[in-house]
């Protein structure tokens, strides 16, 4: 999985875990937490950060690019 629409709003994006900290400074990006646990390599981008194609496209591109870099299952 590369990206997913969140039932809580916004977008979940899979990213290189080594880039997570640097990406957290981007507007509307935050750490993804599931069941109280931080999910390294995943970000949540709030609705405000994906309202337009111009905002959404870079996140989708980043998520797809990283997912494609992983070995096949």
Secondary structure, DSSP 8 states (H G I E B T S, - for coil): --EEE-TTSSEEEE--GGGHHHHTTSTTEEEEEETTEEEEEEEEE-GGGSSSHHHHHHHHHHHHHHHHHS---
